Every structure is written in C-alpha cells, then in structure tokens.
Amino acid sequence: MTTLPGWNFDKFSEGIRSAGITGPPVSDVIPGAIHGTDTLVSNFASVNMLNLQRRDDVMNCLLDATKKYGLASGGSRTVQGVSPAHIEMEATIAAYLKKEAAISFGTGTLANIGFINAMSGTHSFMPGVAMVNRDVVFVFDRDAHWSLWKSVEGLKFGERIFSFKHNSVESLEEVLKGLQGKRVVVVLESVFSIDGTVAPMHELVDVCQRYGAVSFVDDANGFLLYGPPHRKFAEEYAGMQRADFIMVSMKKAVGLEGGLIAGPKDAILAFELLSGTGSFTAGMSAPAAAGTDHITKLLAYDEPEIVDGYLAKVADFRKMLLDAELPVTDTETCFSSLVIGDERKCVELFHAYLEEGIRVPPYLYPAARRGQAVLRIIINAAHTDEQLSNFIEVSTKLRDKGLF
C-alpha cells in the first residue's frame, strides 16, 4: 500500500477495517426494496421510498427529457442557464409550498450551503452592486443535519453561531432574547431522520416572528409525504409553511437527485449569485427536473393515495417492531431507527443483518450523537410482506442472541 509521508490515512483505514466499517456496496438494480449484484439482499437503506422510477409514466418522462435535453447540465446555473423543465418544476414546487418563487440546486446539501453562504457572506460584484451580511448570526437546532453545520464551520461559535436544544421552543426563545438587536437567521428541520421526531413548527416560527428572526426550514425528509390535513403532522406542516424559506430534497419521496429553496421572490432571485453554489457548481440535470415536476404533481394532486398507502405500510411495520419489543424510536414517521447506543455494537449488528440477507445502515457520529448510534430503517413501497416479516424474525433472533 502506498502511504503519504506525514499523513495517517493508512492508520485511519486500518482502524476503519478493524471496526468493521466497509465501503459502499455495488448494485446492478435501482436502489429500492432489493440491493446487490450476484446476491440480492433486502434493502432497508433506500431513500427512494416510493420506488417511483419503475412506474412507466415516470420512466417515460425521464427518457423523453433525456432525449430532449441530454443528461448533463452543461455548467452552472448562472453561466449555462436552465431549461424549461427547471422553470416549470420550480414554479410547481413554489406553488405547492405556498411561496413566491424557488431556485433549484444539484443536491440538497448544495442548497443548504448556498443559503448559508448567501445569508452570511460579503458579496461585492461591482461598484453599487453589493450585499454585506457579515453581521448576521445563525441559531441552529443542535441536531441539525451535517450539511447545515458544514455550511457554517467557518463562523465562530458564540459570535455568529448559536444553538438551541433539539426541538425546544423555550430554548430557542432564550437564545433569541440574548440576540435582540442583531440580524438573526434561525435554522430548523421538519423531520429528523435519526430519531424520527417532527419539529413543533407553529411554535418555533411564532418565536422567530416575535423576535424578528428569519426562519429557514430544511424539509428534506418530509417533502410530499406530510402536509395534507388527513395525514399525521398536518398541523406541524401548516406551521412550516409560515417560515420564510423552505428547503426540500428530491431524494426521498421523489426518489431523484437535487435540492430546492422556496421563499420571497426578491431573495430567490438574489440567491442565483449570492449562493455561490448556483455559480460554481453544476445544477440539477434537466431530466431530473422534469421527473421531479412530474412526480410532484403526481403525489400532490393526481394520485395522493400513493403516499397514503405508503404511510399506512409504515404504520403497520412500526406496529410489528413494537409488538416484537424491539428498541424503536418514539415518533411514528417514515424513519424508524433501532436504538443501539454503542458504535461498535451498531456496526457489528449491521454485519449480522447482512449475513441474514438484510441491509440496514448503521448511523454513527457525526450522523448521530456520540454514544447514540442507531440502525436507521427506511421501508420501501416495494417491500413485500415476506421481507418485512423476515426483518422482524431476524431482529428478534439477533436480540435473543444478545447482540442488541
């Protein structure tokens, strides 16, 4: 093995291998209910929850857009521009989220980084065209996603970065009391994928408005799944729509790639330049934009029963986990994690499941808090009753062996 003098990549790699942490799997199939090449396993790691790429109408939409636009974006948004597919998708999602406008990015992470960069930096393009935001401070939920914390790593904690206790309205208000007179951006999440909790959005947005803070919600995990009045968390999602900005990811319910921020029209137009990730990285491909537009209309208006059926399946599976007395997280969302705690034990369990033909990913620090590792379960719309029952049987066997 070639080593680089002065760097400890070799020791780190050895530590990873000894801990049982492996590289990414390889699969011949679209990630969904199964995964693999020669040997297929039941896949409980897919964020492509609804398995929509296999629908003929979705696949035809993707193929038609590929023939029309090609697969490559051709460059960054500000240099190369966007296609009619992007414009239509952004208008569709902005209207669905009840916002004036929207701007798309290559991924949700790039959307988050772009938002923080736009709201925190000093931008001077030419005399008379500048925006100075170096006085802005940010207040984060402590359990906010890695991509959000990564976005502010260059800002000093206690000066421009503050945090409040996870989903605590009282803690947020206490922090904002100490920041009165400053320009403040509060960064929230809707559905947290590790513990499955849903933020009390009305109350959090109320506090932001009371103290004049801008509110930004990362809704990467709940977009198109929650919101309608007949579904769980409708009240929380009504509160989310009151936030100033909403970020959504296309990976979960949509099952494609890309991210988007919706908000006031003047700010969204400014983000084209201020984000940086709209200028210095490629955007969503046109086929992904066309597919996202099609799926958004499908789930929001044409066939919402697709999501209703999926959430009913999630609820049934959660009941199976609880009936088996497995250590599942408390809140009933599309994320049901098995709470393990110890990181090494969590990785050992990951391998034990693999030996039984099941892939369920271990989430360790920094995805989860230290000492609070979980196995994060996402069921797929295509999972069979047999696959779900087998997961319970295997989990019960591993627990009875003392591996939990």
N, C-alpha and C positions, 0 to 999 in steps of 0.2 A: 504493500500500500504506500502510495506517495504521500509524504507529510509536508506541511508548510512550516518552516522554522519560525518559532515564536508564537505559533497558534496551537490550540489544543483540540482541534477538530477530531483528531484520532481518539483522544481520551473520551471526548464527549460522545462520539459514535459508539465506542466500546460500551460506555455507560448505558446508552440507549438500547443496544443489543442485549446487554445483561439484564436490563429491566423488562425485556420482552416487548419493547415498543418496535413495531415493524413499519416498513414503508407502505406507500399507498397500494391498494390492491389493483389488479388488472382485470378488466371485464370486457367480454365480447357483446354484452347486451346493454341497452339503455338503462341506466340506474333506476331501479324500481323495486318490485317485490322480490326479485332474484338478482344475483350478482355472481360474476365469475367467468371463467373461460371453459376449460375442460370439465371442471367440477363446479356445479352451481350450488350456492348456499342461499338460505332465506335471508333477505336483506332488510334489516331494521334500521338502516343508516341513511336511507334515501330521503333527501329533502324535496324530491319530486313527488310530493304527497299524493296527488290526484292521478298521476300516471297518464296525463292527457296527451303526451306525444304520440301515443299509439292509436288515438282516435283518427279516423280517416280525414275528417274535416280539418283538424289541426295539422296533420302531416301535409295535407294538400296545400294549406295556407303557407306553411314553411317552404315547401317545394316551389310553389308559384313565386313567392317573394325571392327565393334564391335565384331562380331563372331570370327574374326581372332585374334584381339589384346586385347579385353576386353575394359571396359570403363575407368579404372584407368590408370594413367601414371606410377604408380609403384614407384615413387620417383622423385628426382631432376634429371636434365639432366646430371650433372657431375657424379652422383653416379649410377643412373639406366641406363643411356644412352637413346638413341632414337630408334624409329622404322624406317624401310624403308619408311614408309609413311611420316615421318618428313623429311627425307633426300630428297625425291622426291619433296615435297612441297617447301622446302627451295630453291632447285635448280630452280624450276619453277618460283617462285616469284623473285629471284635474277635476272634471265634472263629477266623477264618482266620489271623489274626496271632498267635494264642495269647496274647491279652491279656484282662484282666478286663472292660474297658469301652472305649468310643470316643465321641468327640464330633466332629461334622461342622461345617464352615465353608463359606462361599461359594466360596472358592478355596484352593488350596494355599498361596499367599502369605499369605492371612489366617490360615491355620492356623499358619504359621511365626511371623508377627508376634505372634499371640495367645499362643503358647507362650513366646516370649522375654519378652513383657510380663508374663505370669503369674509367670515364674520370676525376674524382675529387679526388679520394682517394689515400692512400698509401697502396700498396699491396706487402707484403713480404711473400712468401710461404716457402722459404728455402734459405740458402746461395747461392747467384748467380742467384736466380730467384725472381726478384722483379721489381715493377714499381712504381715510385713516381710521383704523379700528383697533389701534394698539392699546386703547384704554378699556376695551371690552373684557369683561370677566365671564367665566363659564362655571355653571353649577351642574354637576353630574350626579345622577343616581350611582351609588357606589358599585352596583352590579351591572353597569352599562357595558355594552359589547366591546370587545377588544378593538374593533375598528374605530370606535369613538375615542377610547383612551389613547390609541395610537395617534389620532389626529391632533392631540394637544400635548404630546410628550415634550415639545419644545417650550412649553409655557410653564412657569414656576408655580408649583402648588402652594397655596396660601396667599399668593399675589394675584394670579389671574385664573387659577383653577381652584375650585372648592367642590365639596361633595356632601351629599346628604344620605341618611340611612335608607336602605332599599325600600322603595315604595312608601316612605313615611312622609305624610303631609306635614306633620308637626316639625320634623327635622328640616324639611325644605323651608318652611316659614322661618325657622330660627336662623338659618343661614342667610336668607334674603333680608332679614331685619338688619343684619350686620353689613349689608352691601348697599343700603339705601343711598341714593345719590349717584350710583355708578350705572353704566350701561351693562345689563346682565342678560345672558342667554342661558336658559335652563334646558338641559338635555335629558330627555326622558326616553323610556322604551315602553311599548304597549304590552307585548307578551314576551316574557323572559324564557329563553329556550332551555335553560338548565333546570330551573325549579318549576317552570310552567306557570308562574304567577302572572297576574294581569294587574297593571297599574291602575289606581283609582283616579282616572283621568279628570273627571269633573273637578274634584277637589284640588288636584295638582295644578290644573290650568287656572282655577279660581285664585290660588295663591300667587301664581305668576302675574295674573292681571292686577291683583291687589297691589303688588309691589312694582308694577311697570316693567316686568321682565319679559323678554321674547321667549316663546316656548317652541321647542323643536322636539318632535316625537319620531323615534325610529320604530316604524311598524313593519319591519322586515318579516316578522314571524306570523302576523295575523291578517295581512292584506288579503282581502276577498274571502277569508274564512269566517271572520266575525264582523258584526256591524248591523245586519238586518234585525228588526225588532223581535222576530221569533227565535233568534239564536241566543245562546249564552253570551254574556258580556256586552249586550246591546247598549246598556247604559254607559259602560266604560268607553265604548266606541263613539257614542254620541258626544262624550266629553272630549275625546281625542280630536274630533273634527273642529273643535273650538280652538285648537292650538294654532299658532301662527304658521308653522311649517310641519309637513309630514313627509318622512322618507319611507319608501317602500322598496322591497326587493322582489325580483321576478323569479327567484329560485324556488320558493316554497309552493304556494298554490298554483302559480302559473307554470312552474317547472322548467323555465328557461333561464337565460342569463341577463343581467342588467339591473340597474337601480334607478330611482327617480325621486326628485324632490318636488313637492307641490306647495304653493304658497301665494303671497301677493305678487301681482304681475310685474311691478317695477323691480322687486328684489330678484325674481326669477330671471328676468332679462339681464340684470347685472351679474348674476352668477355665471353667465356664459363666459365672462372674462375673469371675474373675481375668484371663481372656484379653483382655477389652476388645472384641475382635473378635466375641465372642459377644453382646455387649451393644449395641454401637454401629454394627454393620453388619448387613445382611440375610444370612440363611443360604442354604444350598442350596435351590433350589426343590424342591417335593415330587416333581414328575415326574423330576427329575434323581436324587433319592434312590431312587425306585422303580426307575428304569432301572439305576442303579448296583448295587442289590441283585440285580436280575435277572442282570446281566452278570457280577457277581462269582460267583454260584452257577454260571452257565453255564461260565465259564472255569476255576473252581477244582474243580468236581465233575462237572458234567454232560457237558461237551464240551471237556476239556483239549486234545484234538487240534487245536483251533483255534489255540492258541498254538504247539503243536509244529510245525504246518505253517508258521506264520509264521516261526518261528525258523529252520527249515530253509531257507526262502526267503531270509532274511537271510544265512545262511551261504553259500548259493550266490552271492548277489550280491557278498558280500565277496570271494569267490574270484575273481570276474570283475574286481573292482577291482585285486586283487593281480596277477592274470595280465596285466593291462594295464599293470602297473608304475606305477600312479597313487599319489600320496603319501598313503595312507590311514593312519589312526591304528592303533595296535598291537593293542588288545584287541577281541575279537570279541563285541560286544554289538549291541543294536538301533540303536545310534548309530555311524555310520561317517563320520567327518569327513575331508575332504580338507585337509591341512595346507598353508596358503598363506604365513602369516607376515605379510607386509606388508598393512596395512589397505586402502590404496588399490587395490593389485593384487587383493585379495579382492573389493572392490566392482566393479572392472572385470570380473572373471570372472563375478560374479553377472549383470551385464548381458549379457555374451557368451552365457551359458547361456540367458537369456531370449530373445535373438534366435534361438536354436535351438529355442525352444518348450519350455524346461525351467525350472522354478523351483526353485532350490536356495539357501537363505538364507545370507548372509554373517554370521558371528558375530565381532564386534569387541569391543574393550574397552567396557564392563566385563563383557560376557558371556564373553569370553576374555581371557587376559593380554595386555598390550601387546606388540605385535610378534609375536603368535602367533595371528593371525586364521585362521579356518577356514571352509570351506563345509560346513555340517552336513547330512548326508544321513539322512533317515528314509524307508525304503521303506514302502509301504502294502500291505496284504494284497491289494488290488485291482489293483496294478500288473501289467500284462501282461508277458510275456517280451519283446515287441517294445519296450515302454517301457524296460525295464531294459537291453536290448542297445543301444538308441539312446543311453541315457545314457553307456554305455561308449564308443561310437563318437564322440559329441560331445566327451567328455572327452579322448579320445586326440587328436582333431583340434585342440582348443584347446591341449593340451600341446605338440603338434608345431609350433604357431604361436608358441610361446614365451610363452604367456600365464601358464603356471604358473611 
